Amino acid sequence: MSTSGATLDLSNCDKEPIRTPGTIQPHGFLLTLSDALDVLQASENVLDLAGCSAESVIGGALDAVIGAPAAQQLAPGLSAQRESRPAYVGTVTATNGRHFDVTAHRWDALLIVEFEPVGRPAPADFRELYPLIGDFLLKVNDTACLESLARSACQHIRAVTGFGRVLVYKFDADGHGHVTAEAKEESYASYMNQHFPASDIPAQARELYALSRIRLIQDANYRPSPLVPPANPRTGRPNDLSLAVLRSVSPFHLQYMRNMTTMASMSVSLMVKGKLWGLVSCHNEDPKPVSFEKRTACEQLAQILALCIESREDAAELQFRLDVRRTMLSVLAELTQNGDFVDNLSRVFPDLLRFARASGAAVVVDERILTHGDTPGREEIQGLVEWLSGHDGGELFHTDRLSAVYAPGTALIRNASGLLAMPISRIHKHYLLWFRPEYVHTIEWAGYPHDKLVQAAAEQEDLPMQLSPRTSFAAWRETIHGISRPWHGGEIELAVEFRSALLGIVLERAEQMAALASELGRSNKELEAFSYSVSHDLRAPLRHIVGFSDLLLESAGSEGMQQRQRFLSNIKESARMSGKLVDDLLSFSQMGRVALHPVAVDMNAMVARCLEKLEPDFSGRQIEWDIAQLPRAWADPAFLEMAVFNLLSNAIKFTARKTPARIRVSGEDLPDETVFHVTDNGVGFDMQYVHKLFGVFQRLHRMEDFEGTGIGLANVRRAVERHHGRAWAKSEAGEGATVSFALPRQPAGA
């Protein structure tokens, strides 16, 4: 590529038509054929290699170029060719006595056929190359280290081809190349561990390497041979020679080779998971032909190496992710413990640093800023959070060069060149931040990477200026400042997963707080009722005690024994009621604090015990008991007995005016719960007041009619709900009532 001006737009290097150069390398000739195998185009050098001019064969049969016997030999293979990748179709001897290896592929609406001269009349023989590939395969099994395996591949490819230097060259995320393995003659300069800037192989060249897996330049001083006619007769456009073995290369690249004192080169693509991972790059100080079978062997070796790279990188990636996930699960386990969420986060700071391989971390929740490790100051963190909240980072924000996107980050380079920021609230400015320090390191380039000089091709001013990518490849060191070690893709993905889990924990805590608030509200209402009822219900028996005591004092000495006994009896009954009320209140209070110890409970035995205790309450009454065969329950026996006792006591109390009284106790096993019913034929109640039935001190009948504290059914509900069960009632005034409760079934294995 050349220009007559002193100023060059170097971006043109990345726009050069490298796929459609219009010329080929002259060490072979190229024909484009129709389906009938008529010649549509020929490279100009067909005259030198086959003895006939390009113009004379256009429109004629293939016979006119290589002779009838050779054309007949190739015809079956050419007609069957449907692939876009070049395939070997045979070795033929042309009319002029020269031997050619022939490859063909379909591309750009043509059959493209390439002829490369060889010194043998026989077909390509791959048998002698198989031992080399077999030996490399043995090394694959014996070598765990990827660098050693790459070095072995370099040695094998050098043995096959005879190139003076063979490199494995890996691309990084920015397109720069890094030499990771090398095999060379002693006289050749070493590029081991050196870097090559991305501009050496522009983006479109890397795309072409991904498409065409091997490229040979036999002589950097070659004179290109143009196609005749220059345009594709099927499309009217320049031929796309992307996959042609003989495709001519950019003059810019040829100059690059000459500056590198490399007269011949071969590059083989290393494709990992469908992407260009790197190259096997071969150099020679003198021109060097490489036959088709040797190129094929090198391509196979490179494919094996690429598979090894993929498997080892996958294994390393998997191990890395497992380690990070293990740390993440450990952190999440700690965060699910009870206590303040932010305090829990601060307790796992060491694990959080290990999770992100960071040197410092911070949690920002409202005005609270908790830090651990080497972090910026509170004001710097607060300013960073303000910037992050206005910067749409989505689920996660990460950078290894904070100062490039956040101006005040220049002052934070020492301990916060890298930042991973995770919002842990969808509403508030709450963040979990990780910081990585500056990673000052030195890169050794193969020559000054920014050297794109224009140098004179000659001393005369009127001669064109030629662009030289590099005038020197001597090692040049560059020290990198202001960046951290990059964030690993696995860290980013797992951090997003970690954020989802954190938000889940935060949401769960919010739901728990909402449930607690709801329970607190209900408790407050109960407390209000409790306070009112205590003041009302406890005051009444105390008034009775005081009143009858006063009467007793006032009538002292004048009353009869019978009146005094009545006064004392009323005082005793009022004191008894006060004591029972206090006992029931104490039981209700303890119900919410005592831990449960559920076991399998024999309900028939429990009902029998309760009736034995209640016998004084119904002695002398006519009660017809119907106790069904009850299923076993899974509950705390003390809690459950208290509930059953209260239900039976209520049934006895509210059937006092019935003769006979009928009370039935029944139960049933359902798929998820065990249900129990206590049914009576007592006074019942109006269902419009059922919502009051289980409330503290809620009575649906006058105390004068049915004595009680109003706490019994409240105790039943609380005992059942402590077991995550439910209680309900059905009734019709004057027709009796059924009070039921359900408990979850016994868990499997309990």
Beta strands, then each sheet from edge to edge (+ up, - down):
strand 1: 2-3
strand 2: 23-24
strand 3: 29-33
strand 4: 39-43
strand 5: 87-93
strand 6: 99-107
strand 7: 110-118
strand 8: 165-171
strand 9: 177-184
strand 10: 195-196
strand 11: 214-217
strand 12: 225-228
strand 13: 264-272
strand 14: 275-284
strand 15: 360-365
strand 16: 368-373
strand 17: 397-399
strand 18: 418-423
strand 19: 431-436
strand 20: 441-446
strand 21: 453-456
strand 22: 465-468
strand 23: 475-480
strand 24: 599-601
strand 25: 623-627
strand 26: 633-635
strand 27: 661-669
strand 28: 673-680
strand 29: 726-731
strand 30: 737-744
sheet 1: 1+ 22- 21+
sheet 2: 2+ 12- 4+ 3- 7+ 6- 5+
sheet 3: 10+ 9- 8+ 14- 13+ 11-
sheet 4: 16+ 15- 19+ 18- 17+
sheet 5: 20+ 23-
sheet 6: 24+ 26-
sheet 7: 25+ 27+ 28- 30+ 29-
end
